[in-house]
Amino acid sequence: MFDKILIANRGEIALRILRAAKELGIATVAVHSTADADAMHVKLADESVCIGPPPARDSYLNIPALLSACEITGAEAVHPGYGFLAENARFAEILAEHQIEFIGPKAEHIRLMGDKIEAKRTAKRLNIPCVPGSEGAIYTNEDAQQVAEEIGFPVLVKAASGGGGRGMKVARTADDLPNALATARSEAKAAFGDDAVYLEKYLDKPRHIEVQILGDGHGQAIHLGERDCSLQRRHQKVFEEGPSPALNSSQREEIGEICAAAMRELNYKGVGTIEFLYEDGRFYFIEMNTRIQVEHPVTEMITGFDLVNEQIKIAAGSPLCISQRDVILFGHAIECRINAEHPSSFRPSPGKIDYYHPPGGLGVRVDSAAYAGYTIPPYYDSLVGKLIVHGRTRTEALMRLRRSLDEFIVDGIDTTIPLFRTLVRNADIQNGIYDIHWLEKFLATGGLDIA
């Protein structure tokens, strides 16, 4: 096992990693920008190193600074969390060149799944069901038109690199296609430095289902059920639950085993999430995330396994000590992402938190690095924290979530708590009848009226 790890991230995920490391008896090094000098993980770590000014490119994305921090502290491994360098294959390779372990997948798998076109080709080879679409990048409008006619409109133009909803445009007719291609290419170039795009069949009312997998890099891999992440705004997840109310046990086991078998063939190492669109009883692969997910607590609550703990042990060379028969899903869990944003306009709301009172009680978990007096900086993601609840049934979880949201107080900044208080009382949400377009339609029709 490692003696000391460096946490190359910030906010709630940095604190989450720190806690897992401490429970394993591992010393921790927190790195931070000057804007995060008062962050909770910095206060609680055994050591801390300032790695630069607020812009991420000068601090959390500054690989030489991170290497220097490892050298001066003697850190043997780096946990990247999510975002920043978590899916940067070159970073993993550079660490290996300096005899520092990357707590994550092999660089080859990060690179493979980071290229959405190659990821789809690999998924097909591994017998993972895929969305109909182009075999590779589309470079001309004429080629795009031919592919679109073959798979049928509407189609989705997607960036070959990156994610997070950028470089994604829908073309419902042939007339829409040229503009969708130009806009997607422009966004992809600006966001990822790569204007390559490809086409997929656009599904009208799909759900977003993701399967959590865990492998040891030596041919052993399992799945830990699925999460339903269909409530989204601008392709960003805001509300996640597991198990999905749309699946039955046989569907769950079938798609889970398909994913686990694929990861065994790849000799995949660490945690990962294979994401699908699901419509009319069929799954369609869209991408794989080769990192811990923001919504990983949902899986932890329904399985009882600490995914970050498992990440660290596998990176240290331990074989997978959980078998598929050990994975028994219990009850239902829901996560809400509480952001520093106005709940209806979604205008960012950085600033000082004057009063902070998280909810508690049986089956309630809050993953947050916030505290009274802490200032949410304007430079990074607006996530204040995550509220996760667990119940024996989905109905119990929803009632627990409703109670917890009413208890949750964050004064001094706007947050999205009022949005979730409205959603948890909505009949469609209570009945589990929603798809990936539901939330934006709800907001567009004035479902949330907050001044």
Secondary structure by P-SEA (a helix, b strand, c coil): cccbbbbccccaaaaaaaaaaaaabbbbbbbbccccccccccccccbbbbccccccccccccaaaaaaaaaaacccbbbbccccccccaaaaaaaaaaccccccccaaaaaaaacaaaaaaaaaaaccccccccccccccaaaaaaaaaaacccbbbbbccccccccbbbbccccccaaaaaaaaaaaaaccccccccccccccbbbbbbbbbbbccccbbbbcbbbbccccccccccccccccccccaaaaaaaaaaaaaaaaaaccccbbbbbbbbcccbbbbccccccccccaaaaaaaccccaaaaaaaaaaccccccccccccccbbbbbbbbccccccccccccccccbbbbbbccccccccccccccccccccccccbbbbbbcccaaaaaaaaaaaaaaccccccccaaaaaaaaaacccccccccccaaaaaaaaacccccc
